[in-house]
Amino acid sequence: MPTEHITIRTHEGECRAHVVTPAGAGPWPAVILYMDAGGIRPAMIDMAEQLAAAGTAVLLPDLFYRYGPYGPFVPREVFKGDFRAILGPLMATTGNDKAAADTGAFLAYLDTRGDIAGSGIGAVGFCMGGGMALASAGTYPDRFAAVASFHGGNLATDAPTSPHLFAPKLKAEVYIGAAENDGSYPPAMAARLEAALTEAGVQFTTETYPAAHGWMMPDFLVYDPAASERGWVSMRDLFHRTLRADP
């Protein structure tokens, strides 16, 4: 897949990013991919390429840009030790609110490209990125047509930046892919998020996968190929239905 390495200026610095597009001249609908806590690494770029192969231009920003250079990490090795000591300092540099603020710059960048079809953008986030995708779609409701979260954690908490608080602003169709027995997204939290989405009149779908937290990530020990393919089918279907060129 054609890949560009770019830098986007945000209000807090220079954000490195990858842009992956399908083969050909386009134009294509655009999707912003919000990474997990493992950061930018070959597996994440592979996932951007897989999404681009479905016919979308994919912007993959490095949300740890405030931290400075790092990694790339190998999750299978990181999770063998004290992963919080390794990833915690990087995660502390971002969050739902900061990612949503950064998204203004990401959208402005996409607006400069001549190969983007339509004004409705898609967002997808994994793990940490799930909440960021929801918060970003709620911050820019007129720009996002669809948002998906896969094994996103802490989606409905008492924090002032909790993703469920963005529900009243959402105009996008929402897909939530949850893992069974996920301590970061227990049933009570799922019920709280779903209640917020329902009360706000958001069109949404939730599915619970018989897999562990992180099952979509191909470089995780818990990666589940069958459940991952099911997730990709749901993701592609969501974006195919909602991301259309303007008439």
Legacy VTK file of the C-alpha trace (Angstrom):
# vtk DataFile Version 3.0
C-alpha trace
ASCII
DATASET POLYDATA
POINTS 247 float
0.000 0.000 0.000
1.270 3.525 -0.760
2.477 5.051 2.514
3.503 8.609 3.340
5.457 9.682 6.414
4.317 13.144 7.437
4.412 15.581 10.332
1.310 17.438 11.501
1.645 20.542 13.647
-0.743 20.469 16.594
-1.231 23.105 19.278
1.382 21.246 21.385
4.038 20.198 18.927
4.926 18.141 15.894
2.980 14.892 15.507
4.512 12.253 13.322
2.006 10.269 11.296
1.575 7.712 8.541
-0.894 8.082 5.708
-1.775 4.828 3.973
-3.916 4.870 0.846
-5.306 2.248 -1.496
-3.598 1.753 -4.837
-4.763 4.119 -7.550
-5.645 7.782 -7.759
-8.644 7.977 -5.431
-10.462 9.825 -4.066
-11.286 7.730 -1.009
-13.145 8.228 2.259
-10.828 8.847 5.199
-10.422 7.082 8.541
-8.316 8.194 11.500
-6.808 5.232 13.361
-6.199 5.841 17.076
-3.415 3.557 18.261
-3.199 1.413 21.365
-0.728 1.920 24.219
1.929 -0.047 22.364
2.521 2.954 20.126
3.515 3.066 16.488
5.180 -0.163 15.409
5.096 -2.556 12.438
1.911 -4.309 13.573
0.033 -1.012 13.853
1.166 0.040 10.389
0.077 -3.359 9.080
-3.380 -2.711 10.527
-3.519 0.663 8.777
-2.610 -1.086 5.532
-5.319 -3.681 6.088
-7.875 -0.922 6.553
-6.616 0.919 3.482
-6.999 -2.270 1.457
-10.730 -2.014 2.170
-10.842 1.243 0.214
-10.132 4.033 2.708
-7.335 6.519 3.172
-5.978 5.960 6.682
-4.308 8.545 8.893
-2.310 6.911 11.693
-0.946 9.597 14.038
1.654 8.948 16.726
-0.261 10.092 19.795
2.885 9.785 21.927
4.561 12.654 20.050
4.699 14.762 23.216
6.976 12.170 24.808
9.599 12.244 22.078
11.388 9.299 20.434
10.607 5.799 21.700
10.617 2.125 20.684
9.283 0.649 18.612
8.071 -1.717 21.280
7.527 -5.438 20.891
4.383 -6.080 22.972
5.100 -9.766 23.505
8.321 -8.735 25.246
6.903 -5.673 27.023
4.070 -7.642 28.619
6.481 -10.194 30.039
7.714 -7.588 32.511
6.403 -4.475 34.220
4.649 -3.041 31.199
3.177 -0.181 33.235
6.680 1.051 34.043
7.544 0.991 30.348
4.345 2.316 28.792
3.015 4.410 31.677
5.248 7.444 31.056
4.195 7.530 27.395
0.502 7.101 28.183
0.740 9.952 30.683
1.499 12.357 27.832
-1.863 11.867 26.152
-5.495 11.077 26.977
-9.003 11.398 25.623
-9.001 15.178 25.898
-5.572 15.644 24.346
-6.270 13.226 21.511
-9.542 15.024 20.806
-7.706 18.366 20.734
-5.086 16.895 18.392
-7.854 15.704 16.115
-8.571 19.272 15.092
-5.127 19.348 13.478
-5.639 15.908 11.938
-8.882 17.012 10.313
-7.274 20.215 9.069
-4.547 18.130 7.456
-7.054 15.828 5.756
-8.835 18.896 4.419
-5.680 19.858 2.521
-5.597 16.610 0.570
-7.201 16.326 -2.829
-7.662 12.561 -2.625
-10.265 12.483 0.171
-13.883 11.818 -0.796
-16.705 13.463 1.089
-16.704 15.251 4.421
-17.721 12.352 6.675
-14.687 10.878 8.424
-14.396 7.528 10.169
-12.566 6.848 13.420
-11.405 3.572 14.887
-9.482 3.009 18.086
-7.968 -0.002 19.793
-7.521 -0.369 23.564
-6.468 3.109 24.698
-7.493 4.457 21.307
-11.096 3.331 21.645
-11.971 6.057 24.099
-9.950 8.572 22.116
-11.918 7.788 18.979
-15.224 8.318 20.786
-14.056 11.551 22.410
-12.783 12.887 19.094
-16.026 12.075 17.297
-17.928 13.834 20.079
-15.641 16.861 19.929
-16.096 17.211 16.160
-19.580 15.773 15.651
-20.133 17.397 12.258
-17.029 15.748 10.836
-17.357 12.129 11.931
-19.871 9.782 10.357
-18.741 6.594 12.088
-16.630 5.562 15.055
-15.562 2.119 16.234
-13.892 1.002 19.449
-12.301 -2.421 19.814
-11.452 -3.650 23.320
-11.496 -0.041 24.478
-11.086 0.392 28.213
-12.478 2.924 30.708
-15.230 4.004 28.325
-17.599 5.092 31.103
-15.982 6.303 34.323
-16.297 9.201 36.754
-13.413 11.040 35.088
-14.308 14.400 33.515
-12.904 13.172 30.202
-14.784 9.845 30.195
-15.862 8.892 26.656
-19.480 8.290 27.647
-19.841 11.984 28.464
-19.452 12.764 24.763
-22.572 10.769 23.866
-24.945 13.784 23.743
-22.730 15.393 21.074
-22.216 12.348 18.874
-23.730 12.299 15.398
-21.679 9.343 14.202
-22.873 5.764 14.116
-21.018 3.893 16.849
-19.709 0.333 17.062
-18.370 -1.079 20.334
-16.479 -4.365 20.214
-15.894 -5.611 23.755
-13.923 -8.556 25.139
-15.229 -11.094 27.610
-13.916 -10.794 31.167
-12.196 -7.491 30.448
-11.250 -5.757 33.684
-10.927 -2.433 31.869
-14.505 -2.681 30.549
-16.654 -4.715 32.959
-20.397 -5.289 32.419
-21.421 -2.417 34.694
-19.300 -0.017 32.669
-20.707 -1.367 29.424
-24.233 -0.806 30.739
-23.330 2.761 31.709
-21.960 3.524 28.240
-24.905 1.935 26.484
-27.343 3.875 28.668
-25.606 7.138 27.764
-25.693 6.320 24.050
-29.342 5.289 24.220
-30.379 8.402 26.125
-28.566 10.571 23.569
-30.293 8.855 20.655
-27.026 7.618 19.160
-27.261 4.814 16.609
-24.966 2.145 17.971
-24.150 -1.547 17.965
-22.330 -3.467 20.670
-20.826 -6.942 20.437
-19.000 -8.972 23.046
-16.329 -11.237 21.626
-15.317 -14.550 23.226
-11.747 -13.318 23.383
-9.353 -11.486 25.691
-8.667 -7.756 25.889
-6.398 -6.903 22.954
-7.560 -9.745 20.706
-7.395 -7.599 17.554
-3.684 -6.786 17.882
-1.621 -9.223 15.770
1.518 -8.793 17.893
-0.197 -9.503 21.234
-0.018 -12.877 22.933
-3.839 -12.822 23.206
-4.333 -12.239 19.474
-7.290 -14.295 18.262
-7.313 -14.710 14.453
-10.940 -15.833 14.211
-12.288 -13.119 16.505
-10.045 -10.565 14.806
-11.443 -11.393 11.379
-14.944 -11.038 12.745
-13.982 -7.613 14.073
-12.529 -6.568 10.739
-15.715 -7.608 8.963
-17.792 -5.469 11.327
-15.410 -2.536 10.918
-15.380 -2.686 7.141
-19.158 -2.973 7.054
-19.546 0.090 9.296
-17.297 2.258 7.154
-18.712 0.963 3.871
-22.235 1.945 4.965
-21.460 5.317 6.499
-18.531 6.870 4.629
-19.811 8.066 1.296
-18.725 10.808 -1.056
-20.778 13.973 -1.039
-23.407 14.075 -3.820
LINES 1 248
247 0 1 2 3 4 5 6 7 8 9 10 11 12 13 14 15 16 17 18 19 20 21 22 23 24 25 26 27 28 29 30 31 32 33 34 35 36 37 38 39 40 41 42 43 44 45 46 47 48 49 50 51 52 53 54 55 56 57 58 59 60 61 62 63 64 65 66 67 68 69 70 71 72 73 74 75 76 77 78 79 80 81 82 83 84 85 86 87 88 89 90 91 92 93 94 95 96 97 98 99 100 101 102 103 104 105 106 107 108 109 110 111 112 113 114 115 116 117 118 119 120 121 122 123 124 125 126 127 128 129 130 131 132 133 134 135 136 137 138 139 140 141 142 143 144 145 146 147 148 149 150 151 152 153 154 155 156 157 158 159 160 161 162 163 164 165 166 167 168 169 170 171 172 173 174 175 176 177 178 179 180 181 182 183 184 185 186 187 188 189 190 191 192 193 194 195 196 197 198 199 200 201 202 203 204 205 206 207 208 209 210 211 212 213 214 215 216 217 218 219 220 221 222 223 224 225 226 227 228 229 230 231 232 233 234 235 236 237 238 239 240 241 242 243 244 245 246
